[in-house]
Amino acid sequence: MLAARGMTLTQLSELVGVSLVNLSVLKNDRARAIRFSTLTAICRALDCSVGELLVLRD
C-alpha cells in the first residue's frame, strides 16, 4: 500500500504520529495488536479501508 501511494514508512510515521519502529513492527507482521485509533490514522493517511490493510491468515 505504501508503494502504491508513493510513500515511505518514514513519511507515514510523520503523518500518523506513530514511531517508525512501531510502524515497522506492523509492516513486518510482528505486531500482536493494533489500537483502533492507530489503524484509523493509517487508513486516513493512505486513503484506504481497513480491509485493504488487514489480511486473515491461518
C-alpha positions in Angstrom: 0.0 0.0 0.0 2.9 2.3 0.8 4.4 1.7 -2.6 1.1 2.3 -4.4 0.8 5.7 -2.7 4.5 6.6 -3.4 5.1 6.9 0.4 7.9 5.8 2.6 7.4 4.4 6.1 9.1 7.5 7.4 6.6 9.7 5.7 3.7 7.6 7.0 5.2 7.8 10.5 5.2 11.6 10.4 1.6 11.8 9.0 0.2 9.3 11.6 2.3 10.3 14.6 3.4 6.8 15.3 7.1 5.9 15.7 9.0 4.4 12.8 9.8 1.4 14.9 6.1 0.7 15.7 5.1 1.0 12.1 7.9 -1.3 11.1 6.6 -3.9 13.6 3.2 -3.6 12.0 4.5 -3.7 8.4 6.6 -6.8 9.1 3.8 -8.8 10.6 5.3 -8.9 14.1 2.6 -7.0 15.9 0.2 -8.8 18.3 -2.3 -5.9 18.4 -3.1 -2.5 17.0 -5.1 0.3 18.5 -8.1 1.3 16.6 -7.0 4.9 16.6 -3.7 3.9 15.0 -5.4 1.8 12.4 -7.8 4.6 11.6 -5.0 7.1 11.3 -3.0 4.8 9.0 -6.1 4.3 6.8 -6.7 8.1 6.6 -3.1 8.7 5.7 -3.1 6.0 3.0 -6.6 6.8 1.8 -7.7 3.2 2.1 -10.1 1.0 4.1 -9.2 -1.3 7.0 -10.0 -4.3 4.8 -7.3 -3.3 2.3 -4.6 -3.4 5.1 -5.6 -6.4 7.1 -5.4 -10.0 5.8 -6.6 -13.1 7.7 -4.1 -15.9 7.7 -4.3 -19.4 9.0 
